Amino acid sequence: MQELSLNILDIAENSVKAGAALITVAVEYRTARDRLTVTIADNGCGMSAETLQKVTDPFYTTRTTRRVGMGLPLWKMAAEMTGGALAVQSREGVGTTVTATFGLSHIDRLPLGDLPQTMTTLIGGSPEKDFVLEFDYDGRRFTADTRQYRAVLGEEIPLSAPEVLSYIDSAIREGIAECCPDPGVL
């Protein structure tokens, strides 16, 4: 994958398939520590201890359509190439948290990519789910939460409506721009 947002999309889609009602994507930049941390957490079905031990093996998958699962192994490789790491925590019946850390200025770090588009793709594809984006750039924070949008819109207007997705995309772009003084670092 050519950008981190595509990995985020892939892992969040796994959360949707795991039956999560709430999926949180947290992106944290710490320039003084030269660190980027991306966390995807859900309240889905979780994984057994046996499955958890195998999740970064590219030849292990729970899918029946093909025999390989590359999402987490690629995410792990992308982190480790920059001096970072991948951690996966999960409990059956509780949910899963996937955290990847990256060397922020490392030459091999993939760009973040189009995070607003990633979030609106997730929301549009699963409008019945709740998604939270927490963006933090050296303590300057922005949060987008579909529960808040849903409360304002009511039940008559779905989150998947094109004008709603366009608004959410714009709101996320503006929020990130207000937090991040140097968009080139993303």
PETA-V681702 format. One record per residue. N is the residue number from 0. NEAR is the number of other ideal C-beta (glycine too) atoms within 8 Angstrom. D_LAST is the distance of its C-alpha to the last C-alpha in Angstrom with 2 decimals. Layout:
N|NEAR|D_LAST / N|NEAR|D_LAST
This chain:
0|9|15.99 / 1|5|13.43 / 2|11|10.31 / 3|13|9.97 / 4|12|10.74 / 5|11|14.03 / 6|14|14.90 / 7|13|14.37 / 8|11|16.64 / 9|11|19.14 / 10|13|19.51 / 11|15|19.78 / 12|10|22.39 / 13|9|24.25 / 14|13|24.37 / 15|12|25.90 / 16|6|28.40 / 17|12|29.25 / 18|6|30.52 / 19|12|28.00 / 20|6|28.53 / 21|10|25.42 / 22|15|22.01 / 23|12|19.29 / 24|14|15.60 / 25|13|14.07 / 26|13|10.46 / 27|10|10.78 / 28|12|8.94 / 29|11|11.81 / 30|8|11.26 / 31|5|15.06 / 32|5|15.40 / 33|8|12.53 / 34|11|11.80 / 35|14|9.51 / 36|12|12.05 / 37|13|12.30 / 38|12|15.80 / 39|14|17.77 / 40|10|21.22 / 41|14|24.22 / 42|7|27.89 / 43|10|29.09 / 44|8|32.02 / 45|11|30.47 / 46|10|31.60 / 47|6|34.66 / 48|6|34.53 / 49|6|35.60 / 50|10|32.82 / 51|10|30.22 / 52|6|31.41 / 53|8|30.86 / 54|10|27.48 / 55|9|25.69 / 56|7|28.61 / 57|8|27.77 / 58|6|31.45 / 59|7|31.65 / 60|8|31.03 / 61|4|32.76 / 62|6|32.65 / 63|2|35.94 / 64|3|34.71 / 65|5|33.42 / 66|4|33.78 / 67|7|30.26 / 68|10|27.17 / 69|6|24.01 / 70|10|21.26 / 71|12|21.31 / 72|11|22.41 / 73|10|19.47 / 74|14|17.04 / 75|12|19.06 / 76|8|19.04 / 77|15|15.26 / 78|13|15.12 / 79|10|18.21 / 80|8|17.21 / 81|11|14.80 / 82|5|17.51 / 83|12|16.50 / 84|8|18.68 / 85|13|19.40 / 86|7|21.82 / 87|12|23.66 / 88|7|26.13 / 89|12|28.50 / 90|7|31.89 / 91|8|34.11 / 92|5|34.62 / 93|7|31.84 / 94|13|28.47 / 95|13|25.67 / 96|11|22.54 / 97|13|20.07 / 98|11|17.68 / 99|16|15.42 / 100|9|14.13 / 101|15|12.05 / 102|11|12.26 / 103|12|8.94 / 104|5|10.11 / 105|10|12.32 / 106|3|12.90 / 107|6|13.34 / 108|13|10.14 / 109|10|9.19 / 110|7|5.91 / 111|10|5.34 / 112|11|7.33 / 113|7|9.47 / 114|15|9.80 / 115|12|12.46 / 116|9|14.40 / 117|14|14.39 / 118|15|15.82 / 119|12|18.31 / 120|9|19.39 / 121|15|20.20 / 122|15|21.99 / 123|9|23.85 / 124|8|24.93 / 125|7|26.19 / 126|9|27.00 / 127|3|29.50 / 128|13|26.90 / 129|10|24.96 / 130|15|21.20 / 131|13|19.26 / 132|15|15.54 / 133|12|14.84 / 134|14|11.52 / 135|13|11.81 / 136|10|9.99 / 137|8|12.79 / 138|5|15.42 / 139|9|14.43 / 140|8|14.82 / 141|13|14.94 / 142|9|16.98 / 143|13|18.05 / 144|10|21.25 / 145|13|23.44 / 146|8|26.47 / 147|7|26.11 / 148|12|25.77 / 149|10|28.72 / 150|7|30.78 / 151|6|30.45 / 152|10|31.11 / 153|7|33.92 / 154|4|35.12 / 155|4|36.11 / 156|7|32.67 / 157|6|30.60 / 158|13|26.85 / 159|8|26.86 / 160|8|28.35 / 161|5|26.34 / 162|6|26.39 / 163|13|25.18 / 164|13|22.23 / 165|8|21.41 / 166|8|21.68 / 167|16|19.48 / 168|12|16.73 / 169|9|17.11 / 170|9|17.32 / 171|16|14.07 / 172|9|12.28 / 173|8|14.26 / 174|12|13.70 / 175|14|9.92 / 176|8|10.51 / 177|8|13.25 / 178|11|11.44 / 179|12|8.51 / 180|3|10.33 / 181|5|7.81 / 182|6|5.52 / 183|4|5.48 / 184|8|3.80 / 185|8|0.00
